[in-house]
Amino acid sequence: MSEPTVRVVGLGPGDRNLVTDGAWRLISESPVVRLRTRRHPAAASLDSTTSYDDWYDTADSFDELYAAIADDLVRLAKEAGEVIYVVPGSPVVAERTVELLYERPVRVVCEPAVSVIDLACSALGRDPMAVGLRVVDALGSTEPLVGPGPLLVLQTYSAPVLASVADRLAPETPVTVLHHLGLPDQVIEVRQARDLAGFAADHLTSLWVDELRSAGAATDDLVSLTRTLRRDCPWDQEQTHASLTRHLLEEAYEALDALESLVRGEPDPTPDVIAHVQEELGDLLFQIVFHAELGDELDRFNLATIADAVRSKLIGRHPHVFADVEVRDADDVAARWEVIKQAEKGRTSVLDGIAWQLPALTLYTKLLRKATSVGVVREELAAEVAEAARALAALDATPATSDASSTSDVDPAWGDAIEALARAAYGAGVDLEGVLRDRVHRVADRVRATESSPDGHEDTN
């Protein structure tokens, strides 16, 4: 007895003209034929052929539906010896039921057919091999679509699916909508991703994304530019890790300054502020890429190994996201972070690895966080505020002096006040450094206002 066989034939991506003669002959001459769906232009003359259309209305999900279709085809093949299974398009392109058939105890034979890939490439005049075309299932993921392009996105049969694809692209990304290719009402139009959901899509709609400017592609281009600068620019050729350190620090501070401007301008920062933030973050990124390139030249590390290392570290530091650990709140996350970090690096103290050259106020706040993680700092906020008030009152009782030799008596009082205030701010979740920097900007604004006043006085109106 011959092996039970499911022979899959495709109706092509359009009307009857795109169905091969061999496929049509099998459909016409075989005693047992099943259509996945009649919702296809080439199925118009197959009214007498049994389809699975009614099953779509009763299944709870596509997974359940496709599994049921595959099981039914296996049953028919075992009863009749062979069944012809007719699918839209090509049997080997975006056809989940065929994938499931290959997992079943049955022989599967896929007949050659024209696919939507052929039709799309013909309509746009693109060679899929020459352009490196990638085919993507719109329903396969919710992650952002990444390059390189071009991409042919299939299964985009409704406005909600188009909207989900748009969410995975930058809003201004040009997308070519391919609708009813090869039919009299064919539509080929370019829309920005933000406008995709307004198109009246159906099961004969696909998307072509030609240029996909992803973070990966942009970073690759930046790495390539850095190599060009190292090769052709005398100044860049002379740079070392040591010579670039001050630039890294300067760019970090400039990025911080730009971000503060952004925060002050919320919720509607000006385009100039946004452009400034982008520029300064780009300058900071370039410093990192430059150091990565220097490391790559000596076969020590490169941007890929740096990115992979930090990604692996972040996964390990977030077991509550990527494993089965449960956390109560952000404080619990921070405490676990310190424990995991110590274990990773084999450190005996949470103080190991601290950059002691940080600005003093920032360094002290960091030490408070470390102390809290090991249970050293557990005072209530009210007590910290009271301590700050007492320390400030002590300053009032300390006589002012211009004698430098007397500062030994004054410094402890100021130290107590600053420490108490820092601890109170930490307990309240306040970034004291940020508060002080905000006051710096206020003073700067007053200075500028005074400078611009005709009489040299601040305008208080």
Secondary structure in CASP SS format (residue, H / E / C, confidence):
PFRMAT SS
TARGET T0000
AUTHOR 0000-0000-0000
METHOD secondary structure of the structure
MODEL  1
M C 1.00
S C 1.00
E C 1.00
P C 1.00
T E 1.00
V E 1.00
R E 1.00
V E 1.00
V E 1.00
G E 1.00
L C 1.00
G E 1.00
P C 1.00
G C 1.00
D C 1.00
R H 1.00
N H 1.00
L H 1.00
V C 1.00
T C 1.00
D H 1.00
G H 1.00
A H 1.00
W H 1.00
R H 1.00
L H 1.00
I H 1.00
S H 1.00
E H 1.00
S C 1.00
P C 1.00
V C 1.00
V E 1.00
R E 1.00
L E 1.00
R C 1.00
T C 1.00
R C 1.00
R C 1.00
H C 1.00
P H 1.00
A H 1.00
A H 1.00
A C 1.00
S C 1.00
L C 1.00
D C 1.00
S C 1.00
T C 1.00
T E 1.00
S E 1.00
Y C 1.00
D H 1.00
D H 1.00
W H 1.00
Y H 1.00
D H 1.00
T H 1.00
A C 1.00
D C 1.00
S C 1.00
F H 1.00
D H 1.00
E H 1.00
L H 1.00
Y H 1.00
A H 1.00
A H 1.00
I H 1.00
A H 1.00
D H 1.00
D H 1.00
L H 1.00
V H 1.00
R H 1.00
L H 1.00
A H 1.00
K H 1.00
E H 1.00
A H 1.00
G C 1.00
E E 1.00
V E 1.00
I E 1.00
Y E 1.00
V E 1.00
V E 1.00
P C 1.00
G E 1.00
S C 1.00
P C 1.00
V C 1.00
V C 1.00
A C 1.00
E C 1.00
R H 1.00
T H 1.00
V H 1.00
E H 1.00
L H 1.00
L H 1.00
Y C 1.00
E C 1.00
R C 1.00
P C 1.00
V C 1.00
R E 1.00
V E 1.00
V E 1.00
C E 1.00
E C 1.00
P C 1.00
A C 1.00
V C 1.00
S C 1.00
V H 1.00
I H 1.00
D H 1.00
L H 1.00
A H 1.00
C H 1.00
S H 1.00
A H 1.00
L H 1.00
G C 1.00
R C 1.00
D C 1.00
P H 1.00
M H 1.00
A H 1.00
V H 1.00
G C 1.00
L C 1.00
R E 1.00
V E 1.00
V E 1.00
D E 1.00
A C 1.00
L C 1.00
G C 1.00
S C 1.00
T C 1.00
E C 1.00
P C 1.00
L C 1.00
V C 1.00
G C 1.00
P C 1.00
G C 1.00
P C 1.00
L E 1.00
L E 1.00
V E 1.00
L E 1.00
Q C 1.00
T C 1.00
Y C 1.00
S C 1.00
A H 1.00
P H 1.00
V H 1.00
L H 1.00
A H 1.00
S H 1.00
V H 1.00
A H 1.00
D H 1.00
R C 1.00
L C 1.00
A C 1.00
P C 1.00
E C 1.00
T C 1.00
P E 1.00
V E 1.00
T E 1.00
V E 1.00
L E 1.00
H E 1.00
H C 1.00
L C 1.00
G C 1.00
L C 1.00
P C 1.00
D C 1.00
Q C 1.00
V E 1.00
I E 1.00
E E 1.00
V E 1.00
R E 1.00
Q E 1.00
A H 1.00
R H 1.00
D H 1.00
L H 1.00
A H 1.00
G H 1.00
F C 1.00
A C 1.00
A C 1.00
D C 1.00
H C 1.00
L C 1.00
T E 1.00
S E 1.00
L E 1.00
W E 1.00
V E 1.00
D C 1.00
E C 1.00
L C 1.00
R C 1.00
S C 1.00
A H 1.00
G H 1.00
A H 1.00
A H 1.00
T H 1.00
D H 1.00
D H 1.00
L H 1.00
V H 1.00
S H 1.00
L H 1.00
T H 1.00
R H 1.00
T H 1.00
L H 1.00
R H 1.00
R H 1.00
D H 1.00
C C 1.00
P H 1.00
W H 1.00
D H 1.00
Q H 1.00
E H 1.00
Q C 1.00
T C 1.00
H H 1.00
A H 1.00
S H 1.00
L H 1.00
T H 1.00
R H 1.00
H H 1.00
L H 1.00
L H 1.00
E H 1.00
E H 1.00
A H 1.00
Y H 1.00
E H 1.00
A H 1.00
L H 1.00
D H 1.00
A H 1.00
L H 1.00
E H 1.00
S H 1.00
L H 1.00
V H 1.00
R H 1.00
G C 1.00
E C 1.00
P C 1.00
D C 1.00
P C 1.00
T C 1.00
P H 1.00
D H 1.00
V H 1.00
I H 1.00
A H 1.00
H H 1.00
V H 1.00
Q H 1.00
E H 1.00
E H 1.00
L H 1.00
G H 1.00
D H 1.00
L H 1.00
L H 1.00
F H 1.00
Q H 1.00
I H 1.00
V H 1.00
F H 1.00
H H 1.00
A H 1.00
E H 1.00
L H 1.00
G H 1.00
D H 1.00
E H 1.00
L C 1.00
D C 1.00
R C 1.00
F C 1.00
N C 1.00
L H 1.00
A H 1.00
T H 1.00
I H 1.00
A H 1.00
D H 1.00
A H 1.00
V H 1.00
R H 1.00
S H 1.00
K H 1.00
L H 1.00
I H 1.00
G H 1.00
R H 1.00
H C 1.00
P H 1.00
H H 1.00
V H 1.00
F H 1.00
A C 1.00
D C 1.00
V C 1.00
E C 1.00
V C 1.00
R C 1.00
D C 1.00
A H 1.00
D H 1.00
D H 1.00
V H 1.00
A H 1.00
A H 1.00
R H 1.00
W H 1.00
E H 1.00
V H 1.00
I H 1.00
K H 1.00
Q H 1.00
A H 1.00
E H 1.00
K H 1.00
G C 1.00
R C 1.00
T C 1.00
S C 1.00
V C 1.00
L C 1.00
D C 1.00
G C 1.00
I C 1.00
A C 1.00
W C 1.00
Q C 1.00
L C 1.00
P C 1.00
A H 1.00
L H 1.00
T H 1.00
L H 1.00
Y H 1.00
T H 1.00
K H 1.00
L H 1.00
L H 1.00
R H 1.00
K H 1.00
A H 1.00
T H 1.00
S H 1.00
V C 1.00
G C 1.00
V C 1.00
V C 1.00
R C 1.00
E C 1.00
E C 1.00
L H 1.00
A H 1.00
A H 1.00
E H 1.00
V H 1.00
A H 1.00
E H 1.00
A H 1.00
A H 1.00
R H 1.00
A H 1.00
L H 1.00
A H 1.00
A H 1.00
L H 1.00
D H 1.00
A C 1.00
T C 1.00
P C 1.00
A C 1.00
T C 1.00
S C 1.00
D C 1.00
A H 1.00
S H 1.00
S H 1.00
T H 1.00
S H 1.00
D H 1.00
V H 1.00
D H 1.00
P H 1.00
A H 1.00
W H 1.00
G H 1.00
D H 1.00
A H 1.00
I H 1.00
E H 1.00
A H 1.00
L H 1.00
A H 1.00
R H 1.00
A H 1.00
A H 1.00
Y H 1.00
G H 1.00
A C 1.00
G C 1.00
V C 1.00
D C 1.00
L H 1.00
E H 1.00
G H 1.00
V H 1.00
L H 1.00
R H 1.00
D H 1.00
R H 1.00
V H 1.00
H H 1.00
R H 1.00
V H 1.00
A H 1.00
D H 1.00
R H 1.00
V H 1.00
R H 1.00
A H 1.00
T H 1.00
E H 1.00
S H 1.00
S C 1.00
P C 1.00
D C 1.00
G C 1.00
H C 1.00
E C 1.00
D C 1.00
T C 1.00
N C 1.00
END
